[in-house]
């Protein structure tokens, strides 16, 4: 299975992907964070999801591209 497949499957199973600025509690953050590959990093700072600059600035690595593609494929509001 590919990373993209795993992320799409998570969205189909009702696990929304993380967005920069989302507000949530730690258990919800960890539930969503678990579907991402190990080298894709998000942080929960004061209840807000923070995406590191390298990810937001279009990191060219394959895993980051796959995570962005899955997020776009999930559609708006996911």
C-alpha positions in Angstrom: 0.0 0.0 0.0 1.2 3.5 -0.8 1.1 6.5 1.5 -1.5 8.2 -0.7 -3.7 5.1 -0.5 -3.4 5.1 3.3 -4.4 8.7 3.6 -7.3 8.3 1.2 -8.5 5.3 3.2 -8.3 7.2 6.4 -10.4 10.0 5.0 -13.0 7.5 3.7 -13.1 6.0 7.2 -14.0 9.4 8.7 -10.6 10.5 9.9 -10.3 14.2 8.7 -6.8 15.3 7.7 -4.9 17.9 9.7 -5.0 21.5 8.6 -2.8 24.3 9.7 -4.7 26.3 12.3 -7.2 23.6 13.2 -8.3 23.8 16.9 -8.6 20.5 18.8 -7.7 18.6 21.9 -4.7 16.3 22.2 -6.6 12.9 21.8 -8.2 14.1 18.5 -4.9 15.4 17.2 -3.2 12.1 17.9 -6.0 10.1 16.2 -5.6 12.2 13.0 -1.8 12.3 13.2 -1.4 8.5 13.2 -2.5 8.2 9.6 0.5 10.2 8.3 3.9 8.8 7.5 6.6 9.1 10.1 8.5 11.9 8.4 5.5 14.2 8.0 5.4 16.4 11.1 2.6 18.4 12.7 2.6 20.0 16.1 -0.2 20.8 18.5 0.6 24.2 20.1 -1.9 25.5 22.6 -4.7 23.5 21.0 -3.8 24.7 17.5 -2.4 22.5 14.7 0.9 23.9 13.4 2.5 22.6 10.2 6.3 23.2 10.0 7.4 25.7 7.4 9.2 23.0 5.3 5.9 21.2 4.8 3.9 24.4 4.0 6.5 25.6 1.5 6.0 22.6 -0.7 8.7 20.2 0.4 9.6 18.2 -2.7 10.0 14.8 -1.0 7.7 12.0 -2.1 6.0 11.6 1.2 5.1 15.3 1.6 3.8 15.3 -2.0 1.7 12.3 -1.3 0.2 13.8 1.9 -0.7 17.0 0.0 -2.2 15.1 -2.9 -4.3 13.0 -0.5 -5.5 16.2 1.2 -6.5 17.8 -2.1 -8.3 14.6 -3.1 -10.3 14.6 0.1 -12.0 17.7 -1.1 -13.0 20.9 0.7 -14.0 20.8 4.4 -12.2 17.5 5.2 
